[in-house]
């Protein structure tokens, strides 16, 4: 059979299927490099293969992805999480340290190996304590030969928006955030914002074309208002979920959210147009003098023409994503099998530091990664006690409709992300609505949308509430957490252990945890069996587990801790001065 006849017989569908079966292999050597992305300060950043920004992972739906990691940071452990990917059947590849794996210590190698069966716009980043804002964050794009919107655009553009700090995260956490001098828990304010990890980005476009613009907020903290001057966006995807097209003049992207929009260019080339990402300053406790919250880029029709300044906006009026309808029109899950209530608050513990809480517990990582506890506790893996006091663990049965009722007893905004799933957003309150109060009987049919918006990251309004629903059809250990990285550090995380006995069976059929994953634990002296405390003999004995500091004494306020802290500091300094004078030689009378 000749090659030409073979091409005729291979229909487009078969060719697409063959293309989807590709294995995409990446060799990532993670190490420090220097960069100055906003032109204001050169600093160390975490790069890959000696380069920063790090590479975009670009694959096709159905591809197997193999990522070989070498940690060459020298002074920090690391990990990779593939944000928004469900990891069906491969929960051990999800990436959060102390949850589905151990941190990868300096000098160690580690391989992620999984298949992607979902299209859309995603990103990947470190899931080790506070690390990804130091640069270990990049787009992950999954192309879809069968996209319902594929005939509506000519080319694609990827734009990442992010906040940026001039200092490394570890000293910022220790000196400015988790510090007795910061009892309110005020988050460090970014020094600037970036688009595609730079500023003044020029995007060359052609007239009369339609572009699919994929936008990702890869920031640590700030939500971003985004708009393209004199151009209308048509939203067609959020967080990997195709939507019925809706027009928008301005979008609000919380940290970790993604949007894909259709943007049709003008037929004339007489001028260029600014586009803007503007950090949401309502998130900042104090706005530093001289802070520029905006990053500006340009749609460049003609290189020879000027790049005009962005026009001032009288007020921010972003598109309401709650009105989006998924393209597949999945109906609301109207029968809830399991409801989880999470009440959020911020408070000070007896070490004088401000922490974040669900149901009065702040997350503290266990001694044994939670997945490894699932695999080593047999039938007891269905008991949430084995996962520890401070992991906020909830055990879910298979194939149930799970409802999360999220109440915000805090005056800040919080973008919440669920690993392993997306969710239906069936209710979202306005600001200051207080806690959600479910009715005794089923709510009226018009109180919830019949085809609710779905995504994997959603904004919880200040002192407001959310009701989210998903089906527990993906056995695994999945985090649910605020995606403001400062709040992850301070404990705003819960753990869903979904169908633990099915996880045991699933990973057993795959041959168990890979040797290089276990080697990373061994190199870091992290146990890989037993309960959260590492106890293998009595898995209900949690003595020695990692726990949070205790509560403040009754009636003792955060302000009292600050006063005590500064009094103690003054006392220490005073004693030091007295001691210094005490060791100085005495001068005789008349000596100069």
Secondary structure, DSSP 8 states (H G I E B T S, - for coil): --HHHHHHHS-HHHHHHHHHT-EEEEEEEEEEEEE-TTSS--EEEEEETTBSS---EEEETT-EEEEEEEE--SS--B--EEET---TT-GGGS--BTTTB--B-TT-EEEEEEE----EEEEEE--STT-GGGS-EEEEEEE-TT-TTGGG-SEEEEEEEEEE-SS-HHHHIIIIISSTT-TT------SEEEETTBSS-EEE--TT-EEEEEEEE--SS--EEEEETT--EEEEEETTEEEEEEEES-EEE-TT-EEEEEEE--S--S--EEEEEEE-GGG-SS--TT---EEEEEEES-TTS--------SS-----GGG--BTT------S-SEEEEEEEEEEEBTTS-EEEEETTB-----SS-HHHHHHHSGGGGGSGGGG-SSS-EEEE-TT-EEEEEEEE-SSS-EEEEETT--EEEEEE--TT--S----SS---TTTS-TT--EESEEEE-TT-EEEEEEE--S-EEEEEEESSHHHHHTT-EEEEEESHHHHHHHHHHTTSS-HHHHHHHHHTT---SSSTT--SS-TT--TT------B--TT--HHHHHHHHHHHHHHHHHHHHHHHHHTS----TT--
